[in-house]
Amino acid sequence: MNIIDLLCERLQCCLKELYQFETESSSLQIQKTKKEFEGDLTLVVFPFVRAARKKPADVAEEIGQWMLAHTPEISRYNVVQGFLNMSISPVYWLERLEAIGTDGHYGMKKSDERSPLVMVEYSSPNTNKPLHLGHVRNNLLGFSLSRILEANGNKVVKTNIVNDRGIHICKSMLAWKKWFDGATPETSGKKGDHLVGDCYVAFDKHYKSEIKSLLPADYDFLDEKGKEEARAKAEAASPLMAEAHAMLRAWEAGDKEVRDLWKMMNEWVYAGFDETYRALGVSFDKIYYESDTYLLGKDKVLEGLDKGLFFRKDDGSVWADLTDNGLDQKVLLRSDGTSVYMTQDIGTANLRFQEYPIDKMIYVVGNEQNYHFKVLSILLDRLGFAWGKDLVHFSYGMVELPEGKMKSREGTVVDADDLIDEMVKTSRETSQELGKLDDCTPEEAEAVVRMVGLGALKYFILKVDPRKTMTFNPKESIDFNGNTGPFIQYAHARIQSVLRKASQAGIYFDRLPAVSQLLSDKEQNLIMLLNDFADTVKEAGETYSPALIANYVYNLVKEYNQFYHDFSILREENEDLKVFRLYLSKQVGKVVKNGMYLLGIDVPDRM
């Protein structure tokens, strides 16, 4: 039981005995005491004033006296108006530190056969372009969330749905046939996903040129409505787009030539994706492919059509009417019978729940798809899937650059591979400039450089509230000072250096010595912060927020650095106090490593 839960339990007894007042523990307001007041935790007493029929200060005094008499964990208290500030006994904090030290998996619960099974979908790339900065945030959030859910005692299946079919894929295929003269990754010297992405950009370039040529001569003189109608007419008349749609229909009909081209180009992309995933340090337990699931979705849609759940328009397209749900109508099958994303998601969801006994399904997808997942939940529920209403859309904000938004079709995205290479390069330059790698062998130095570069990237993205749009600035992320990954990694390496020196000197610090109960404020604050780790992991799992872990670890490291600066460790003359500080440092290092693990970030033992 953590200290707040323990105090709440005692307070319930106190209020019942003093004022015959019964309340839920969740309604008791206990918070950390403000720095300008003495105490560790503060109780707001105003909610009990009416039951006590006394002034707030008198109520706080009576509760304080009762708690001091009945709660050994409280060493003293003071009253400030309607607030009761309670100081927790150093003995309690020392007991908590010892418990943390003897718990090999502190803050990380283990699952068993009774644990809920959570499936987390993330990445979800299209095979018409390489992964970019937006995918990086998606992958890092999904992978970190999976680890956080595992640390909360869940069984987790990490999945990826690859969008490997559809009109966007056909655009790249058609462009390759028309303008790339049989180029391959080998002949072009490019990663396969980059080559296919170039094809996609080329299609868009030629398509825009074609549309421009189809616009009427007086286009620039038309009003906005006229321009809109003229552009729609030009797009409908586009021979290039017509060819792409013809290729999609041929693909769905199983045309051998189209299918062979599709397989070849997709294999190029898969190889490129795998290389990027390895560089990012993310992985999956199961990969689904839209080409395998979209027909299952079509079958479900047609089944729903037969049952009257959907309707067919005069052009043959199939739609869902969602007006009763406060939404509009949603197309599920186009007039030519081809599928849309929604159809594929219905099929994939159906297949997943056939293959796994899933208790919760979480989709890690950007907030531009909020509407899509509202509709998907309604449609799955309408089709009779009991889990439809309970699916979770982990909606996160977009990543922008200082100069604005990225656009895939125009080739103005930040490529994930280029970004990783740039981060590692910047890490190398910064580390050399600051002399951080002077004590490392060349092999160790290169490993640390990569660890720090990727740590900077991951931490900069994950420390931001996932619901918010964020601006990514590579130069800021690599700083060894402030709220950055390298700052935390360097602190971990510093702790390990201190512990190594102690071990080399023959100092044994695996057990907590019998130190004086008079801890310094900084030492007690460190123990209090360590004590918060398990609750932070729990809250991060409940709110789907890796940012809580990131900022917790930063605060812990910041507090430790102040302690390290103000107190001697290895040069401390009192042997018990020296061992105590080494033991405390060891636990800080352990929690930093565990916290960064939950973010998918490695920490070096030396720098």
C-alpha positions in Angstrom: 0.0 0.0 0.0 1.5 3.4 -0.9 1.5 6.2 1.6 -1.5 8.1 0.2 -3.7 5.0 0.2 -2.5 4.3 3.8 -3.3 7.8 4.9 -6.7 7.7 3.2 -7.6 4.5 5.0 -6.6 6.0 8.4 -8.4 9.3 7.6 -11.7 7.4 6.9 -11.4 5.9 10.4 -10.5 9.3 11.8 -13.5 11.1 10.2 -15.9 8.4 11.3 -14.7 8.5 14.9 -14.4 12.3 15.3 -17.4 13.5 13.3 -19.5 10.4 12.4 -18.6 11.3 8.8 -18.2 8.5 6.2 -16.7 9.1 2.8 -15.0 7.2 -0.1 -11.2 7.3 -0.1 -11.3 8.7 -3.7 -13.0 11.9 -2.4 -10.2 12.7 0.1 -8.0 15.4 -1.3 -4.3 14.6 -0.5 -1.6 16.3 -2.5 2.1 17.0 -2.1 2.8 19.9 0.2 3.9 23.1 -1.4 7.6 23.8 -1.1 7.0 27.0 1.0 5.4 24.9 3.8 6.8 22.3 6.1 5.5 18.8 5.4 5.3 16.1 2.8 1.6 15.6 2.1 -1.3 18.0 2.6 -5.0 17.2 3.3 -7.7 19.7 2.3 -10.1 19.8 5.2 -12.8 22.1 3.9 -15.1 19.2 2.8 -15.4 18.1 6.5 -16.1 21.5 8.1 -19.9 21.2 7.8 -20.0 17.7 9.4 -17.6 18.9 12.2 -19.5 22.2 12.7 -16.1 23.9 13.5 -13.7 26.3 11.9 -11.4 24.9 9.2 -8.3 25.4 11.3 -9.9 23.7 14.3 -10.9 20.8 12.2 -7.4 20.5 10.7 -5.9 20.6 14.2 -8.2 17.8 15.5 -7.6 15.6 12.5 -3.8 16.2 12.9 -3.8 15.2 16.5 -5.8 12.0 15.8 -3.6 11.0 12.8 -0.4 11.6 14.8 -1.7 9.4 17.6 -2.9 6.6 15.3 -0.5 6.7 12.4 3.2 5.7 13.1 4.1 6.8 9.6 3.4 10.5 10.6 6.2 12.2 12.6 4.6 15.6 12.9 2.0 18.0 11.4 1.2 21.7 11.1 -2.0 23.5 10.2 -2.2 26.4 7.7 -5.8 27.6 7.6 -7.9 24.8 6.1 -5.0 22.6 5.2 -3.3 19.9 7.3 0.4 19.4 6.3 1.7 16.0 7.4 5.4 15.1 7.6 6.1 11.4 7.0 8.6 9.6 9.3 12.1 9.0 7.9 11.7 5.4 9.1 8.9 4.9 6.6 11.0 6.3 3.7 13.9 4.1 4.6 11.6 1.1 4.7 10.3 2.0 1.3 13.8 2.4 -0.1 14.7 -1.0 1.2 11.5 -2.5 -0.3 12.4 -0.9 -3.7 15.9 -2.2 -3.5 14.8 -5.8 -2.8 12.2 -5.8 -5.6 13.9 -6.9 -8.7 11.0 -5.8 -10.9 10.0 -2.7 -9.0 7.2 -0.9 -10.9 6.9 -3.7 -13.5 4.1 -6.2 -12.9 4.2 -9.7 -14.4 1.3 -11.2 -16.4 -0.1 -14.7 -15.9 -2.7 -16.8 -17.5 -5.5 -14.7 -16.0 -4.1 -11.4 -17.2 -6.2 -9.5 -19.8 -4.9 -9.7 -23.4 -4.5 -6.3 -25.1 -3.8 -6.0 -28.8 -2.0 -2.8 -29.8 -2.0 -1.8 -33.5 0.6 0.7 -34.6 2.7 1.7 -37.6 0.1 0.9 -40.3 2.2 2.0 -43.3 1.3 2.2 -46.9 3.5 0.4 -49.4 3.7 3.4 -51.7 6.3 5.4 -49.7 9.0 5.0 -47.0 8.3 5.7 -43.4 8.6 9.4 -42.4 8.6 11.5 -39.2 4.9 11.0 -38.7 5.3 7.2 -38.8 8.2 7.6 -36.3 5.9 9.2 -33.7 3.3 6.5 -34.3 5.8 3.6 -33.9 7.4 5.1 -30.9 4.1 5.7 -29.2 2.7 2.2 -30.0 5.9 0.4 -28.9 6.2 2.4 -25.7 2.5 2.0 -24.9 2.8 -1.8 -25.4 5.7 -1.9 -22.9 3.7 0.2 -20.4 0.7 -2.0 -20.7 2.9 -5.1 -20.1 4.4 -3.4 -17.0 0.8 -3.0 -15.7 0.4 -6.8 -15.8 -1.4 -7.2 -19.2 -0.5 -9.7 -21.9 0.2 -7.6 -25.0 0.2 -8.5 -28.7 1.9 -5.9 -30.9 0.4 -5.8 -34.4 0.9 -3.9 -37.6 -1.6 -3.7 -40.5 0.3 -3.0 -43.8 -1.9 -1.1 -46.3 -0.5 -3.0 -49.3 -3.3 -2.5 -51.8 -5.5 0.3 -53.2 -5.4 3.2 -55.5 -2.3 4.8 -53.9 -0.3 1.5 -54.5 -1.5 1.4 -58.1 -0.3 5.0 -58.6 3.3 4.0 -57.7 3.1 0.8 -59.8 1.8 2.8 -62.9 4.5 5.4 -62.5 7.2 2.7 -62.3 6.0 1.2 -65.6 5.8 4.5 -67.3 8.8 6.5 -66.2 11.4 4.4 -64.3 12.8 2.1 -67.1 12.8 -1.1 -65.0 14.8 0.4 -62.1 15.3 -1.8 -59.1 16.8 -1.1 -55.6 20.0 -2.8 -56.9 20.3 -0.8 -60.1 19.3 2.5 -58.6 21.3 2.1 -55.4 18.2 3.1 -53.3 16.3 1.3 -50.5 13.3 -0.3 -52.0 10.8 1.8 -50.0 12.6 5.0 -51.2 12.4 3.9 -54.9 8.7 3.1 -54.6 8.2 6.5 -52.9 9.9 8.2 -55.8 7.4 6.5 -58.1 4.5 7.9 -56.0 5.9 11.4 -56.1 6.4 11.1 -59.9 2.8 10.1 -60.4 1.5 13.1 -58.5 3.8 15.4 -60.4 2.5 14.1 -63.8 -1.1 14.0 -62.6 -1.0 17.6 -61.6 0.5 18.6 -64.9 -2.2 16.7 -66.7 -5.0 18.3 -64.7 -3.5 21.7 -65.5 -3.6 20.9 -69.2 -7.3 19.8 -68.9 -8.5 23.0 -67.2 -10.4 25.5 -69.5 -8.4 28.5 -70.9 -10.5 30.9 -68.8 -9.9 29.0 -65.5 -8.0 31.9 -63.8 -11.0 34.2 -64.4 -13.6 31.9 -62.9 -15.1 32.4 -59.5 -14.4 29.9 -56.7 -17.4 27.7 -57.5 -16.5 27.7 -61.2 -13.0 26.8 -60.4 -14.1 23.9 -58.2 -16.4 22.6 -60.9 -13.8 22.9 -63.6 -11.2 21.1 -61.5 -13.7 18.3 -60.7 -14.4 17.9 -64.4 -10.7 17.8 -65.3 -10.0 15.2 -62.6 -12.9 13.0 -63.9 -11.4 13.3 -67.4 -7.8 12.4 -66.4 -6.5 9.6 -68.5 -3.7 8.9 -65.9 -6.1 8.5 -63.0 -8.3 6.3 -65.2 -5.3 4.1 -65.9 -4.6 3.8 -62.1 -8.2 2.8 -61.4 -8.1 0.3 -64.3 -5.0 -1.2 -62.7 -6.8 -1.4 -59.3 -9.7 -3.3 -60.9 -7.2 -5.6 -62.7 -5.5 -6.3 -59.3 -8.8 -7.1 -57.7 -9.6 -9.4 -60.6 -6.3 -11.2 -60.1 -4.6 -10.1 -63.3 -1.2 -12.0 -63.3 0.9 -9.2 -64.8 -0.5 -6.6 -62.3 -0.2 -9.0 -59.4 3.4 -9.9 -60.2 4.4 -6.3 -60.4 2.6 -5.6 -57.1 4.4 -8.5 -55.4 7.8 -7.3 -56.7 7.4 -3.7 -55.6 5.9 -4.6 -52.2 8.8 -6.9 -51.5 11.2 -4.0 -52.1 9.2 -1.9 -49.6 8.9 -4.6 -46.9 12.7 -5.0 -47.0 13.1 -1.2 -46.6 10.5 -1.1 -43.7 12.3 -3.9 -41.8 15.5 -2.0 -42.0 13.9 1.1 -40.6 12.1 -0.8 -37.8 15.4 -2.4 -36.7 17.1 1.0 -36.7 14.2 2.4 -34.6 14.3 -0.5 -32.2 10.6 -1.4 -32.6 9.0 -4.8 -33.4 5.7 -6.6 -33.9 4.3 -9.9 -32.8 1.9 -10.2 -35.7 1.7 -8.4 -39.1 -1.5 -8.3 -41.1 -1.8 -7.3 -44.7 -4.8 -5.5 -46.1 -4.6 -7.7 -49.3 -5.4 -10.6 -47.0 -8.2 -9.0 -45.0 -10.1 -6.7 -47.4 -12.2 -9.6 -48.9 -13.2 -10.6 -45.3 -14.4 -7.0 -44.9 -16.3 -7.1 -48.2 -18.0 -10.3 -47.1 -19.1 -8.7 -43.9 -20.4 -5.6 -45.6 -22.4 -7.7 -48.1 -23.7 -9.8 -45.3 -24.8 -6.5 -43.6 -26.4 -5.4 -46.8 -28.5 -8.6 -47.0 -29.6 -8.0 -43.4 -30.7 -4.5 -44.2 -28.0 -2.9 -42.1 -26.6 -1.0 -45.1 -28.0 0.2 -48.4 -27.0 0.3 -52.1 -27.2 3.4 -54.2 -28.2 3.6 -57.8 -24.6 3.5 -59.0 -24.0 0.2 -57.2 -22.0 1.6 -54.3 -22.8 0.3 -50.7 -23.3 2.8 -47.9 -24.0 2.9 -44.1 -26.5 5.5 -42.9 -25.1 6.8 -39.6 -27.5 9.8 -39.2 -29.1 8.2 -36.2 -25.7 8.3 -34.5 -25.3 12.0 -35.2 -23.0 11.3 -38.2 -23.5 11.2 -42.0 -23.5 8.5 -44.6 -20.3 6.4 -45.1 -19.3 4.5 -48.3 -18.2 0.9 -47.7 -17.9 -0.3 -51.3 -17.4 1.9 -54.3 -19.6 1.7 -57.4 -17.0 -0.5 -59.2 -17.1 -2.9 -56.2 -13.6 -2.0 -54.8 -13.0 -1.6 -51.1 -12.2 1.4 -48.9 -10.2 1.6 -45.8 -13.2 1.0 -43.6 -14.0 -2.2 -45.3 -10.5 -3.5 -44.7 -10.6 -2.5 -41.0 -13.8 -4.4 -40.6 -12.2 -7.5 -42.1 -9.0 -7.1 -40.1 -10.9 -6.7 -36.8 -13.0 -9.8 -37.5 -9.9 -11.8 -38.2 -8.0 -10.6 -35.2 -10.8 -11.5 -32.8 -11.0 -15.0 -34.4 -7.3 -15.6 -33.9 -6.8 -14.1 -30.4 -9.0 -13.9 -27.2 -8.6 -10.2 -27.1 -10.0 -8.3 -24.1 -9.1 -4.8 -25.4 -8.2 -3.6 -28.9 -6.1 -0.3 -29.1 -5.5 1.5 -32.4 -2.6 3.9 -32.4 -3.6 6.3 -35.2 -3.3 10.1 -35.6 -6.2 12.4 -34.6 -7.0 13.1 -38.3 -8.7 9.7 -38.2 -11.0 10.4 -35.2 -14.1 10.2 -37.4 -12.9 7.0 -39.0 -12.7 5.2 -35.7 -16.0 6.5 -34.4 -17.6 5.0 -37.5 -15.6 1.8 -37.2 -16.8 1.3 -33.7 -20.5 1.9 -34.7 -20.2 -0.4 -37.7 -18.6 -3.3 -35.8 -21.3 -3.0 -33.1 -24.0 -2.9 -35.8 -22.5 -6.0 -37.4 -22.9 -7.9 -34.1 -19.4 -7.8 -32.8 -19.8 -7.3 -29.0 -16.3 -5.7 -28.8 -17.1 -3.0 -31.3 -18.2 -0.4 -28.8 -15.2 -1.0 -26.6 -12.4 -0.5 -29.1 -9.9 2.2 -28.1 -8.6 4.8 -30.6 -5.3 6.1 -29.1 -5.6 9.4 -30.9 -2.4 11.4 -31.1 -1.4 14.8 -32.6 0.6 15.3 -35.7 4.3 16.1 -35.9 5.2 19.3 -37.6 8.5 20.9 -38.5 9.5 24.5 -37.6 8.7 25.3 -41.2 5.2 23.7 -41.2 3.4 20.5 -42.2 4.8 17.7 -44.3 3.2 16.4 -47.6 3.9 12.9 -48.8 2.7 13.4 -52.4 4.9 16.4 -52.9 7.9 14.7 -51.4 8.3 17.2 -48.6 8.3 14.8 -45.7 11.2 14.1 -43.3 12.3 10.6 -44.2 12.7 8.3 -41.2 16.0 6.8 -42.4 17.5 10.2 -43.1 16.3 11.5 -39.7 17.9 8.5 -37.9 21.2 9.0 -39.7 21.1 12.7 -38.9 20.4 12.1 -35.2 23.3 9.6 -35.0 25.6 12.1 -36.8 24.6 14.9 -34.6 25.1 12.7 -31.5 28.6 11.8 -32.7 29.6 15.4 -33.3 28.1 16.7 -30.0 29.7 13.9 -27.9 33.1 14.5 -29.5 32.8 18.2 -28.9 31.9 17.7 -25.3 34.5 14.9 -24.7 31.8 12.5 -23.5 33.4 9.5 -25.2 37.0 10.1 -24.1 37.1 7.0 -21.8 35.4 4.7 -24.3 36.9 2.2 -26.8 36.1 2.9 -30.5 33.5 0.1 -30.4 31.9 1.4 -27.2 31.9 4.9 -28.5 30.1 4.0 -31.7 27.5 2.0 -29.7 27.0 5.0 -27.3 26.7 7.4 -30.2 23.9 5.4 -31.8 22.2 4.9 -28.4 22.3 8.6 -27.6 21.2 9.7 -31.1 18.1 7.4 -31.0 17.5 8.2 -27.3 17.4 11.9 -28.2 14.9 11.3 -31.0 12.6 8.9 -29.0 12.6 11.0 -25.8 11.9 14.3 -27.6 8.9 12.8 -29.2 7.6 10.7 -26.2 7.9 13.5 -23.6 5.1 15.4 -25.3 1.5 14.7 -24.3 0.5 12.4 -27.2 -2.8 14.2 -27.7 -0.9 17.4 -28.7 0.5 18.4 -32.1 4.2 18.8 -31.7 7.0 20.5 -33.5 10.2 18.4 -33.9 13.5 20.2 -33.7 16.5 17.8 -34.0 19.0 20.3 -32.6 17.1 20.8 -29.4 16.6 17.1 -28.9 20.3 16.2 -28.8 21.2 18.7 -26.0 23.0 17.1 -23.0 21.2 19.6 -20.7 17.6 20.1 -19.9 14.6 17.8 -20.5 16.3 15.6 -23.2 17.2 11.9 -23.7 20.9 12.5 -23.6 20.7 14.4 -20.3 19.0 11.3 -18.7 21.4 8.9 -20.4 24.4 10.8 -19.2 23.0 10.8 -15.7 22.6 7.0 -15.8 26.2 6.6 -17.0 27.4 8.9 -14.2 25.6 6.8 -11.6 27.1 3.6 -13.0 30.5 5.2 -12.9 30.1 6.0 -9.2 29.0 2.4 -8.5 31.9 0.9 -10.4 34.4 3.0 -8.5 32.8 1.9 -5.2 33.0 -1.8 -6.3 36.6 -1.4 -7.3 37.3 0.1 -3.9 35.8 -3.0 -2.3 32.7 -1.2 -0.9 29.7 -3.4 -0.5 26.4 -1.6 -1.0 23.8 -4.2 -1.9 22.1 -3.8 1.5 20.8 -0.8 3.3 22.9 0.1 6.3 21.4 1.2 9.7 21.7 4.9 9.0 20.5 7.7 11.1 16.8 8.6 10.8 17.7 12.2 10.1 17.7 12.2 6.3 18.5 15.4 4.4 15.6 16.9 2.5 17.3 16.0 -0.8 17.8 12.3 0.2 14.2 12.1 1.4 12.9 13.8 -1.8 14.8 11.2 -3.9 13.2 8.3 -1.9 9.8 9.9 -2.3 10.3 10.2 -6.1 11.4 6.6 -6.3 8.3 5.7 -4.4 6.2 7.4 -7.0 7.5 5.2 -9.9 5.0 2.4 -9.6 2.0 4.8 -9.4 3.4 6.7 -12.4 3.6 3.4 -14.4 0.0 2.6 -13.4 -1.3 6.1 -14.4 0.6 6.0 -17.7 -1.2 2.7 -18.5 -4.6 4.0 -17.5 -4.2 7.2 -19.5 -2.1 5.8 -22.4 0.6 8.4 -21.9 4.3 7.6 -22.2 4.8 11.3 -21.5 4.1 10.7 -17.9 7.0 8.2 -17.7 9.3 10.5 -19.6 8.7 13.5 -17.4 8.8 11.4 -14.3 12.3 10.1 -15.2 13.5 13.6 -16.0 12.3 14.9 -12.6 14.0 12.0 -10.9 17.3 12.6 -12.7 17.1 16.3 -12.1 16.6 15.7 -8.3 19.5 13.2 -8.3 21.9 15.6 -10.0 21.2 18.2 -7.3 21.9 15.6 -4.7 25.1 14.5 -6.5 26.2 18.1 -6.6 25.5 18.9 -3.0 26.6 15.7 -1.2 29.7 13.7 -1.2 29.3 10.0 -1.9 32.6 8.2 -2.3 34.5 10.8 -0.2 31.9 10.7 2.7 33.8 9.8 5.9 30.9 8.2 7.7 31.0 4.7 6.3 27.2 3.9 6.9 26.2 7.2 5.2 28.5 6.4 2.3 26.9 3.0 1.8 23.5 4.5 2.2 24.1 7.0 -0.6 25.5 4.3 -2.9 22.5 2.2 -2.2 20.2 5.2 -3.0 22.2 5.9 -6.2 21.8 2.3 -7.2 18.0 2.4 -6.9 17.9 5.7 -8.8 19.9 4.1 -11.6 17.6 1.0 -11.6 14.4 3.1 -11.8 15.9 5.4 -14.5 16.8 2.3 -16.6 13.3 0.8 -16.1 11.6 4.0 -17.0 13.6 4.5 -20.1 13.0 0.8 -21.0 9.3 1.6 -21.0 10.0 4.3 -23.6 12.0 1.9 -25.7 15.2 3.8 -24.9 18.5 2.2 -24.0 20.8 3.8 -21.4 24.6 3.5 -21.5 26.7 2.3 -18.5 29.6 4.6 -19.5 30.1 7.7 -21.4 
